[in-house]
Amino acid sequence: MPITWFALLWLGALGSGVALIFWYYLLHEIGPTRTISVTYIFPFGGVILGVIFLHEHLSWQLALGAALIISGVLVTNWNPKLNTEN
Protein backbone atom coordinates (compact mmCIF):
# COMPACT_ATOMS: atom_id res chain seq x y z
CA MET A 1 0.00 0.00 0.00
CA PRO A 2 2.81 2.55 0.61
CA ILE A 3 3.96 2.18 -3.01
CA THR A 4 0.49 3.27 -4.14
CA TRP A 5 0.72 6.48 -2.14
CA PHE A 6 4.23 7.09 -3.42
CA ALA A 7 3.04 6.63 -7.01
CA LEU A 8 0.10 8.96 -6.41
CA LEU A 9 2.37 11.60 -4.94
CA TRP A 10 4.97 11.18 -7.70
CA LEU A 11 2.51 11.38 -10.59
CA GLY A 12 0.12 13.89 -9.08
CA ALA A 13 2.27 16.38 -7.26
CA LEU A 14 5.59 16.10 -9.02
CA GLY A 15 4.52 15.07 -12.51
CA SER A 16 1.47 17.24 -12.99
CA GLY A 17 2.09 19.90 -10.37
CA VAL A 18 5.61 20.83 -11.40
CA ALA A 19 4.64 20.69 -15.08
CA LEU A 20 1.78 23.12 -14.42
CA ILE A 21 4.11 25.52 -12.60
CA PHE A 22 6.55 25.40 -15.53
CA TRP A 23 3.65 25.93 -17.97
CA TYR A 24 2.55 29.13 -16.24
CA TYR A 25 6.16 30.28 -16.01
CA LEU A 26 6.57 29.83 -19.77
CA LEU A 27 3.27 31.63 -20.44
CA HIS A 28 4.52 34.59 -18.45
CA GLU A 29 8.06 34.64 -19.85
CA ILE A 30 7.68 33.87 -23.57
CA GLY A 31 3.95 34.24 -24.27
CA PRO A 32 1.19 31.84 -25.29
CA THR A 33 2.15 31.38 -28.95
CA ARG A 34 5.66 30.20 -28.23
CA THR A 35 4.54 28.18 -25.20
CA ILE A 36 1.94 26.18 -27.15
CA SER A 37 4.46 25.36 -29.87
CA VAL A 38 6.05 22.92 -27.43
CA THR A 39 3.09 20.57 -27.95
CA TYR A 40 4.03 20.12 -31.62
CA ILE A 41 7.20 18.32 -30.53
CA PHE A 42 5.30 15.43 -28.88
CA PRO A 43 4.53 13.53 -32.12
CA PHE A 44 8.17 13.89 -33.16
CA GLY A 45 9.28 12.47 -29.81
CA GLY A 46 6.80 9.63 -30.13
CA VAL A 47 8.14 8.66 -33.54
CA ILE A 48 11.74 8.76 -32.34
CA LEU A 49 10.94 6.66 -29.27
CA GLY A 50 9.00 4.19 -31.44
CA VAL A 51 11.94 3.81 -33.80
CA ILE A 52 14.46 3.39 -30.97
CA PHE A 53 12.57 1.17 -28.53
CA LEU A 54 9.89 -0.56 -30.60
CA HIS A 55 12.00 -0.95 -33.75
CA GLU A 56 9.37 0.69 -35.92
CA HIS A 57 10.18 1.47 -39.53
CA LEU A 58 11.22 5.06 -40.21
CA SER A 59 9.84 5.98 -43.62
CA TRP A 60 10.63 9.07 -45.62
CA GLN A 61 7.13 10.40 -44.88
CA LEU A 62 7.83 10.31 -41.14
CA ALA A 63 11.21 11.99 -41.64
CA LEU A 64 9.59 14.69 -43.80
CA GLY A 65 6.86 15.20 -41.20
CA ALA A 66 9.47 15.54 -38.45
CA ALA A 67 11.37 18.10 -40.52
CA LEU A 68 8.16 20.07 -41.09
CA ILE A 69 7.33 20.00 -37.38
CA ILE A 70 10.80 21.21 -36.38
CA SER A 71 10.86 23.91 -39.05
CA GLY A 72 7.40 25.10 -38.00
CA VAL A 73 8.46 25.40 -34.38
CA LEU A 74 11.65 27.22 -35.41
CA VAL A 75 9.75 29.68 -37.61
CA THR A 76 7.24 30.31 -34.83
CA ASN A 77 9.97 30.99 -32.28
CA TRP A 78 12.20 33.02 -34.59
CA ASN A 79 12.43 36.63 -33.53
CA PRO A 80 14.17 38.81 -36.14
CA LYS A 81 14.50 41.70 -33.67
CA LEU A 82 16.88 39.66 -31.53
CA ASN A 83 19.05 38.66 -34.51
CA THR A 84 19.85 42.15 -35.83
CA GLU A 85 22.91 44.07 -34.80
CA ASN A 86 22.91 47.87 -34.54
N, C-alpha and C positions, 0 to 999 in steps of 0.2 A: 504493500500500500504506500510506503514512503516514495517509491519510484514514480508513482502516479502523480503525487503532489509536486515532486521535482519536475516532472515533464510538464505539468500544467503551469508551473511558475516559469520554466524555461521558455516554453512556447508563447505563453500569454504575456508575461511581463517583459521578458527580454526580447523575444522575437518580434512581437507586435508593438509593444510599448516603445522600445528604443527606435524601431523603424518609423513609428508615427512622429516621434520627436525629431528625428532626422528629416522627415518629410516636411514638417512645418518650418524647420530651419532653412531647408532649401527653398521653400516658397518665399520666405522672407528675404533671403540673400540673393537669389538669382531670378526670381519671378516664376509665375505659373507655366509659361510656355516652355522654358528650358527645363523646369522640373518635370513636367509630364513627358518630355522626350526620353526620359530614362526608361519608361515602360516599353518603348520600341526595341530595346536591347534584349528583353526577355525571350522572344522567339529565336533570336540569334544565339543566345546562350543555350537554349533548349536543343537546337540543332547541333551545336558543338558538343554538348554533353552526350547527346544520342550517338554521335559519330565515335566519340572516345570510349564511352562505357558500354554502349549497346551494340557497337560495331555496325551501325546503320550505314547505308550507302550514301555518300556525298555526291550528289549529281551537280551538273553545271547550273541547273535552275536554282538549287539551294544556295550555291556559291554566289550567283547573281543576285538573288534575293538578299543575302547577307550584305553584299556590297551596297545595294540600294538602301538598306536599313542604316548602315553606318554612314553613308554619304548624306542621307536625310538628316540624321542627328547632327552631323558636322555642320551642314548648311544652316540648320536651325540655331545652333549654338555659336555660329561665327558672328563676330562683332567687328565690323570694319573700323570702327572708331578706335578700338584698342590696338589695331595693327598699323596705324599710320604714325609716322614720325614727323614732328614739327621742326 
